[in-house]
Amino acid sequence: MERFGAVMDVNIAFKPIGLSLKQVEDWHLPTRPSKTMSPADRIWARTNPVSAELDAIPPDALRDYVQRNIEAYLPMAEYQRLRDIELAERESLREFVSNWGDWQAEFVS
């Protein structure tokens, strides 16, 4: 991504997001003791001795959490414009698919 940004003259920044203890509690996620034996585990900053797995998060909650974190950095007017285009394209595809049988019958006969 950083190389792509450099080629396109766009500043790319990564912001790691993680779960807070409050989210683990609010979502009633199962926990386990944090791993501590591997070299990677030893350098990972920990403020809590327990961990939760991302795949334990309800899919809708995880999707909403990630989406909110991404949208916080988007120009909202541009985002809404792109959403409107996407909705119009979806509607065009729905119309095309719903009329597919009618169009197909014209070509076959």
C-alpha positions in Angstrom: 0.0 0.0 0.0 2.8 2.4 0.8 4.4 1.8 -2.6 1.1 2.3 -4.3 0.6 5.5 -2.4 4.0 6.8 -3.4 3.3 6.0 -7.1 -0.1 7.8 -6.9 1.3 10.6 -4.7 -1.1 9.7 -1.9 -0.1 9.7 1.7 -0.8 6.2 3.2 -1.0 5.8 6.9 -1.9 2.7 8.9 -3.6 3.0 12.2 -3.8 -0.3 14.1 -7.1 -0.9 15.8 -7.7 -3.5 18.5 -10.2 -4.5 21.0 -10.6 -2.8 24.3 -11.4 -4.6 27.4 -14.7 -2.8 27.4 -15.6 -4.2 24.0 -14.6 -7.7 25.1 -16.9 -7.3 28.1 -19.8 -5.6 26.2 -19.7 -8.3 23.5 -19.4 -11.1 26.1 -16.4 -12.5 24.2 -14.7 -15.6 25.5 -11.2 -14.9 26.7 -8.0 -16.9 27.2 -4.7 -16.2 28.9 -2.4 -14.1 26.6 0.4 -16.0 25.0 3.8 -15.2 26.4 6.2 -17.8 25.1 7.2 -16.9 21.6 9.6 -14.0 20.8 6.7 -12.2 19.0 4.5 -12.6 22.1 7.2 -11.1 24.4 7.5 -7.9 22.4 3.8 -7.3 22.0 2.7 -4.6 24.4 0.1 -5.9 26.8 -1.9 -4.1 29.4 -4.1 -7.1 30.2 -3.3 -10.7 30.9 -6.2 -12.0 28.8 -6.9 -12.1 25.0 -9.9 -12.5 22.8 -10.0 -13.9 19.3 -11.4 -11.7 16.4 -13.4 -14.7 15.1 -15.4 -14.7 18.4 -16.8 -11.2 17.6 -20.3 -11.3 16.0 -19.8 -10.6 12.3 -22.1 -7.6 12.2 -20.3 -6.0 15.2 -16.9 -6.6 13.7 -18.0 -5.2 10.3 -19.5 -2.1 12.0 -16.4 -1.6 14.1 -14.1 -1.7 11.2 -16.4 0.4 9.0 -16.6 3.1 11.7 -12.8 3.2 11.9 -12.4 3.5 8.2 -15.1 6.1 7.7 -13.6 8.3 10.3 -10.9 9.2 7.7 -13.1 9.6 4.6 -14.3 12.9 3.2 -18.0 12.3 3.9 -19.3 14.2 0.8 -17.1 12.1 -1.5 -18.1 8.9 0.4 -21.8 9.7 0.0 -21.3 10.5 -3.7 -19.7 7.1 -4.2 -22.4 5.3 -2.1 -25.0 7.0 -4.4 -23.2 5.7 -7.5 -23.0 2.2 -6.0 -26.7 2.2 -5.2 -27.6 3.3 -8.7 -25.3 0.6 -10.2 -27.0 -2.1 -8.0 -30.4 -0.9 -9.0 -29.4 -1.1 -12.7 -28.1 -4.7 -12.2 -31.3 -5.7 -10.4 -33.4 -4.3 -13.3 -31.2 -6.1 -15.8 -31.5 -9.4 -14.0 -35.2 -9.1 -13.5 -35.7 -8.5 -17.2 -33.2 -11.2 -18.3 -35.9 -13.7 -19.1 -37.8 -11.2 -21.3 -34.7 -10.3 -23.2 -33.6 -13.9 -23.6 -37.1 -14.8 -25.0 -36.8 -12.1 -27.7 -33.4 -13.5 -28.9 -34.4 -17.1 -28.9 -37.7 -16.7 -30.8 
